[in-house]
Amino acid sequence: MKQNITLALDREILSAARVFAAQQGISVSAMLAGELCEKIGKTRRYEHSKQIALAMLEQSWPLGGLGIKSRETLHDRASLR
């Protein structure tokens, strides 16, 4: 269900908005509604992506590798000769 709102704008901005909306072939109301929907949708998508990313950070990720060797094995110079 749509509901009307009242918006106070400077005359100069309102005039420019009317011209811009007319160039797009839509009303000022439709233009503003579209912009608000886009911004709110963008914010919601960002928050959703952020929650997914944070949940992924909580998981441990297998990074491969063979594990950590002992200090003696790592510093064994005899095996390099």
C-alpha positions as MATLAB code, in Angstrom:
seq = 'MKQNITLALDREILSAARVFAAQQGISVSAMLAGELCEKIGKTRRYEHSKQIALAMLEQSWPLGGLGIKSRETLHDRASLR';
ca = [
       0.000    0.000    0.000;
       1.432    3.358   -0.999;
       1.257    6.366    1.247;
       1.886   10.028    0.480;
       4.394   12.173    2.351;
       5.104   15.883    2.454;
       8.590   17.026    1.552;
       9.976   20.541    2.025;
      12.521   21.618   -0.604;
      14.070   24.911   -1.623;
      12.324   26.399   -4.662;
      15.529   26.188   -6.666;
      15.966   22.482   -5.925;
      12.308   21.755   -6.595;
      12.494   23.533   -9.936;
      15.607   21.569  -10.921;
      13.962   18.337   -9.748;
      10.905   19.018  -11.908;
      13.098   19.640  -14.963;
      15.180   16.532  -14.292;
      12.110   14.342  -13.737;
      10.460   15.708  -16.895;
      13.592   14.853  -18.893;
      13.297   11.306  -17.578;
       9.599   11.199  -18.429;
       8.493   10.628  -14.826;
       7.047   12.675  -12.004;
       9.103   14.148   -9.180;
       7.273   11.805   -6.827;
       8.140    8.742   -8.906;
      11.740    9.904   -9.264;
      12.186   10.362   -5.511;
      10.428    7.098   -4.729;
      12.719    5.268   -7.140;
      15.827    6.847   -5.632;
      14.735    5.965   -2.101;
      13.954    2.379   -3.092;
      17.371    2.075   -4.737;
      19.228    3.457   -1.717;
      17.315    1.310    0.766;
      17.791   -1.782   -1.399;
      21.518   -1.068   -1.667;
      21.801   -0.698    2.107;
      19.879   -3.923    2.696;
      22.060   -5.855    0.225;
      25.181   -4.473    1.879;
      23.995   -5.485    5.356;
      23.075   -8.955    4.106;
      26.486   -9.390    2.471;
      28.179   -8.096    5.609;
      26.369  -10.679    7.763;
      27.405  -13.476    5.384;
      31.031  -12.277    5.405;
      31.108  -12.059    9.200;
      29.638  -15.553    9.490;
      32.300  -16.859    7.107;
      35.037  -15.273    9.230;
      33.798  -17.263   12.224;
      34.508  -20.518   10.380;
      37.941  -22.046   10.209;
      39.259  -22.489    6.706;
      41.552  -25.357    5.751;
      44.613  -23.726    4.227;
      46.365  -26.904    3.183;
      50.000  -27.441    3.954;
      51.705  -30.259    5.747;
      51.566  -28.900    9.261;
      54.245  -27.300   11.369;
      57.403  -29.312   11.794;
      59.526  -29.322   14.912;
      62.189  -26.679   15.423;
      64.916  -29.285   15.171;
      63.664  -30.481   11.799;
      63.358  -26.956   10.451;
      66.896  -26.023   11.517;
      68.601  -29.274   10.564;
      71.468  -28.017    8.394;
      72.948  -31.467    7.883;
      70.130  -32.400    5.532;
      70.987  -29.410    3.339;
      74.564  -30.594    2.718;
];
